[in-house]
Amino acid sequence: MVLQRCIFCCLLCLLPTLAHAKIVFKSGSDIYVMDDDGRNVRKLTNGGWWPVWSPDGKQIAFLKDPPRAPKSPQKSNIYIINSDGTGEFLVTDGDDNEHIASWSQDGKYLVFTSDRLAKPGTGQRDAWTINIATKALRRLTRTVSLTTAVAWSPDGKYIAYRDKTGVGTTIHLMRADGSGQHELVKSDGGHTRRFPRWSVDSKSVLYREWNGISTKVVIHNIKTNKRQVVDTPDNWIIHSACFMGSKYLLISAKPPNAETHDIYRYHLVTGEIVNLTNTPAVDDYGPDWIDDDVLSVSPKNKKKVTWGEEKQ
């Protein structure tokens, strides 16, 4: 009996840690959620893109076009919605053009990029933070270039962002208060780097790198400055990626002869690739992952959640 219990406990330890977490992503013009194995896909919003989970898993921040008058310029603003698809509300004021948001460690703030205060026609965009409750704003960067794709580290200490310099586009790093701004990856003009995302331990930044021929995912350790180029197929056209725990990545990619981008799960040790989405004529972009361990409902006694209508 003791031996059987030991074997049973060992088997439990060997079970994948992927069973209960959730993935949020953009598919077509809307936002969806699904399980780690690609099952139980549910539509969450009408419209929106670049969704990101709050640290406690209760809410999702995303970009969306606010209502506007006919023939008025198209804008994108930040919205937040509850994880069950209810309670959607506008975070930013609707008069400016915002881009990719990321949550602070305590869930009270968002960092994002915006063209507010930029001179018209310059293409300038800077990084800002907003207090979700009070709407108080703080400007972090003052560039003459295009600052986009910010990402707040899980430990709350740093913000990674993509910025366009004189010779190219690369990944920068700063402290959470905006100080210590510097290039994490030296710009060389021959590479375009975008969409930084943090590892769960805040030690590495992941980003997409284009060398003029192919796209790859790179993992860059901020302490050792060592780079790991992820061994994905050379003929993949990669849009974006994020960490899925410590052993996996989620990658939005378009293989050769494919019409659209799908989301794949990539094992960092074995290189195993699992196709999670396969939506005809629709691109699946910008995945974000959260472990169900942070949610208030335990997996064992999980209540049924209505996410909205199923994706067709």
Secondary structure as the mmCIF struct_conf table of DSSP 4:
data_model
#
loop_
_struct_conf.conf_type_id
_struct_conf.id
_struct_conf.beg_label_comp_id
_struct_conf.beg_label_asym_id
_struct_conf.beg_label_seq_id
_struct_conf.end_label_comp_id
_struct_conf.end_label_asym_id
_struct_conf.end_label_seq_id
HELX_RH_AL_P HELX_RH_AL_P1 VAL A 2 LEU A 14
BEND BEND1 LEU A 15 LEU A 15
TURN_TY1_P TURN_TY1_P1 THR A 17 LEU A 18
BEND BEND2 ALA A 19 HIS A 20
STRN STRN1 LYS A 22 SER A 27
TURN_TY1_P TURN_TY1_P2 GLY A 28 SER A 29
STRN STRN2 ASP A 30 ASP A 35
TURN_TY1_P TURN_TY1_P3 ASP A 36 ASP A 37
BEND BEND3 GLY A 38 GLY A 38
BEND BEND4 ASN A 40 ASN A 40
STRN STRN3 ARG A 42 LYS A 43
BEND BEND5 ASN A 46 GLY A 47
STRN STRN4 TRP A 49 TRP A 53
TURN_TY1_P TURN_TY1_P4 PRO A 55 ASP A 56
BEND BEND6 GLY A 57 LYS A 58
STRN STRN5 GLN A 59 LYS A 64
HELX_LH_PP_P HELX_LH_PP_P1 ASP A 65 PRO A 67
TURN_TY1_P TURN_TY1_P5 PRO A 70 LYS A 71
HELX_LH_PP_P HELX_LH_PP_P2 SER A 72 GLN A 74
STRN STRN6 ASN A 77 ASN A 82
TURN_TY1_P TURN_TY1_P6 SER A 83 ASP A 84
BEND BEND7 GLY A 85 GLY A 85
STRN STRN7 PHE A 89 LEU A 90
BEND BEND8 THR A 92 THR A 92
BEND BEND9 GLY A 94 ASP A 96
STRN STRN8 GLU A 98 TRP A 103
TURN_TY1_P TURN_TY1_P7 GLN A 105 ASP A 106
BEND BEND10 GLY A 107 LYS A 108
STRN STRN9 TYR A 109 SER A 114
TURN_TY1_P TURN_TY1_P8 ARG A 116 LEU A 117
HELX_LH_PP_P HELX_LH_PP_P3 ALA A 118 LYS A 119
TURN_TY1_P TURN_TY1_P9 PRO A 120 GLY A 121
BEND BEND11 THR A 122 THR A 122
STRN STRN10 ARG A 125 ARG A 125
STRN STRN11 ASP A 126 ASN A 131
TURN_TY1_P TURN_TY1_P10 ILE A 132 THR A 134
STRN STRN12 LEU A 137 ARG A 139
BEND BEND12 VAL A 144 SER A 145
STRN STRN13 LEU A 146 LEU A 146
STRN STRN14 THR A 147 TRP A 152
TURN_TY1_P TURN_TY1_P11 PRO A 154 ASP A 155
BEND BEND13 GLY A 156 LYS A 157
STRN STRN15 TYR A 158 LYS A 164
BEND BEND14 GLY A 166 VAL A 167
STRN STRN16 THR A 169 ARG A 175
TURN_TY1_P TURN_TY1_P12 ALA A 176 ASP A 177
BEND BEND15 GLY A 178 GLY A 178
BEND BEND16 GLY A 180 GLY A 180
STRN STRN17 HIS A 182 GLU A 183
BEND BEND17 LEU A 184 VAL A 185
BEND BEND18 GLY A 189 GLY A 190
STRN STRN18 THR A 192 TRP A 198
TURN_TY1_P TURN_TY1_P13 VAL A 200 ASP A 201
BEND BEND19 SER A 202 LYS A 203
STRN STRN19 SER A 204 TRP A 210
BEND BEND20 GLY A 212 ILE A 213
STRN STRN20 THR A 215 ASN A 221
TURN_TY1_P TURN_TY1_P14 ILE A 222 THR A 224
STRN STRN21 ARG A 227 VAL A 229
TURN_TY1_P TURN_TY1_P15 ASP A 234 ASN A 235
STRN STRN22 ILE A 237 MET A 244
TURN_TY1_P TURN_TY1_P16 GLY A 245 LYS A 247
STRN STRN23 TYR A 248 LYS A 254
TURN_TY1_P TURN_TY1_P17 PRO A 256 ASN A 257
BEND BEND21 GLU A 259 THR A 260
STRN STRN24 ASP A 262 HIS A 267
TURN_TY1_P TURN_TY1_P18 LEU A 268 THR A 270
STRN STRN25 ILE A 273 ASN A 275
TURN_TY1_P TURN_TY1_P19 PRO A 280 ALA A 281
STRN STRN26 ASP A 284 ILE A 290
HELX_RH_3T_P HELX_RH_3T_P1 ASP A 292 VAL A 294
BEND BEND22 LEU A 295 VAL A 297
BEND BEND23 PRO A 299 PRO A 299
TURN_TY1_P TURN_TY1_P20 LYS A 300 ASN A 301
HELX_LH_PP_P HELX_LH_PP_P4 LYS A 302 LYS A 304
BEND BEND24 GLY A 308 GLU A 309
STRN STRN27 GLU A 310 GLU A 310
HELX_LH_PP_P HELX_LH_PP_P5 LYS A 311 LYS A 311
#
